[in-house]
Amino acid sequence: MKLSENFSLFPITSAILLCGIVIALVLLAPVSSAESMNYEINRLISSVGRNGCNFIRNGEKYRGKAARDHLRSKRKLNEQLISTTEEFIEKIASTSAATGEPYLIRCLSQEERTVSEWFTTQLEKTVLLANKMKTTHNESIELT
């Protein structure tokens, strides 16, 4: 093969490589989003029943494990309904499927709130913390 033939293959090879990279990035983005959503939802569920907070479902108080188990079970049964953490809050974690009553959270020395409001606040804190960690990580990389 002559040198000129090798150079004529370079644009084709580069184009194929570039297409492969673009496809990989497109396919990896949903995985990252799914992992992020899973992390956020698990964090929300784990926060229920901690720090003196009670989960109230259909007028009955639930503490810790029982409340978390209920939300995990409900999530597992209805996962096909959600593609974001916000949809989890809205469609799964906010109201009783049996009665339509909103779930409530009552924490020590705080007013009773709907789980929807409480989870939304918790999610905002989680996202802020994650963004802060990313910023700190990026700043430490720039310093090195």
Secondary structure, DSSP 4 states (H G I P E B T S, - for coil): --HHHHHHHHHHHHHHHHHHHHHHHHHHHHHHHHHHHHHHHHHHHHHTT-TTEEEEETTEEE-HHHHHHHHHHHHHHHGGG-SSHHHIIIIISSB-TTT-PBPEEEETTS--EEHHHHHHHHHHHHHHHHHHHHHHHHHHHHH-
